Amino acid sequence: MTSNIYLFQGSSTIRNIAELFGLLLVFALILVLAYFTSKWIGKTGAGMTTKNRNITIVETLKLSQTKYLQIIKVTDKYIVIAVSKDNVEYLTEIDGEQLVASQEEGEQPSFKDILSKIKSNASMKSHDNISSNDMLDSEFEDSKKENKKDENDV
């Protein structure tokens, strides 16, 4: 006596269809939960830092693909920083009254104008009579030398 066992036979067919719909329902439920969880994380910033009230980026100027100059406001101070792929460097602090005054006039100040004001203020405040252009140039040359030194070490 040979018994032929078929996969879809009688009541097992209904059971298989019910299992398929059950699995599809569980899969759909997982997708819906993942969607709403990601929405919730996006709104609340769970797992990330909260929104800062004391630190804001006022303006950013892209110098190259991975290098930027940024003016940031930390409490009541305005600071200019240089940002690159692997480094963030403090450049100078600027007077916030100049930024606020130009924004109150109704026009957005260009980064070039702000940077020229920084250069003129830095050269006036410099104790050793080195202009801000020379300071920036020397910083740039120092970083080039460090990069060449690192490349030679490798």
N, C-alpha and C positions, 0 to 999 in steps of 0.2 A: 504494500500500500504506500504509494507515494502521495504525499500531500503537497499540493502546490500552494505556496504562500505568496500572496501578492501584496505589494506595498499598500495599495489603495483598495482595501477590501471591506465592504460593509460599513459597520459603525466606526472602524478605524479611520476612514476617509473623513468623516465629520470631525473626529478628534484631531486629525492632522490639520484640517482647515482652521479649527478653533485655536490650535497652538500657533499657527502662522499669524492669525489676526492678533492673538495675545502678544506675540513677539513684536509685531508691527506697532501695536499700541504702546508697549514699553519703550520701544525705540523712539517713537514720536514724543512720548512724555520726557525722555531724556533730552531730546533736542530742544523742547520748549523750556525745560528747566535750565539748560545751558544758555539759551538765549536771554532769559530774564536775569540769570545770574550775572552774565557779562554786562547787561544794561545797568544792573544795580552797582556793580564794581566800577563801571565808568562814571556813574553819577556821584557815588560817595568817595571814590578814590581809595577804596579799601586796599590795603597792602602798599599804598604809595604815600608820599608825604602830603599833608593837608595843604590847602591854599595858604600862601604866605601873605600876611598883611604888612610885614615890615620890609620885605625884599621884593622889588619889582624891577623888571627890565624896561628901561625908558626907551632905548633905541639900540639897534644893532646894525652894523655895517659889515657886509661880507667882503673880505679882502681877497680870498681865494676859496677853493672848494672846501677846505677844512680850517680856514683861519678867519676870525671875526674880531672886530672891536665892538665892545658893548659899554653903554652907559647904564649903570644900575643904581637904583636908589635903595639905600640901606638906612632905614628910619628917616633921618633928615639929611643924610649925606649923599652926595652924588659921586660915584666912583667910576673911573674908566678902567676897564680890564681888557686884556688881550686873551682870546680863547683860541686854542688850536686843538688838534686831534688828541694830544696827550698832555696838554698843559694849559693852565689858567694862570695868568700873571697880572698882578696889580700894576697899573701904570701911574695913575695920579688921582687926586681928589679934586673936584671942581666945585665952584660956587653954585649952589642951587638957585640963587636969585636970578642969575642970567637965564637959566632954563625956564623957570617959571614965568619970567617977564616976557620971553619970546612966545611962550605958549598962550599967555593971556591976550596977546595981540591978535589972536585968531588964526595965525599961520603956524604950521608945523615947522620947527626949525630943521634944517638939513643937518645931517651928521657932519658934513664938511664944515659948516659954519660953527658948530659946537666944538669940533676938534681944533679949528683955528683959534677959537677963544681959549681953549685949554692950552694950546701952545703958547699963546701970548701971555697968559697968566703964569704958566710954569716958568717962562723965561724971566718974567719980572720977579718971581719969588725965588729964583735959583740963587743960592749963596755963593756958588763958585763960578758964576758968570758963564756957565755952559748953557747954550740955548737948548730948548726942548727938542729941536730938530737933531742937534748933535747927540743928545741923550738917546733919542729913538734910534738914530743911526748906529750908535755904539751898542745899544741893546741888540739890534738886528745883527750887527757884525759878531757880537759875542755868541749869539745863538747859532749863527752859521758856523763859527769855529767849533762849537760844541757838537753840532751835527756832523761836521767833517771828522772830528775826533772819534765820535761814536762809530761812524762808518769805517774808519781805519782800524778800530778795535775789533770789529766784526770780521 
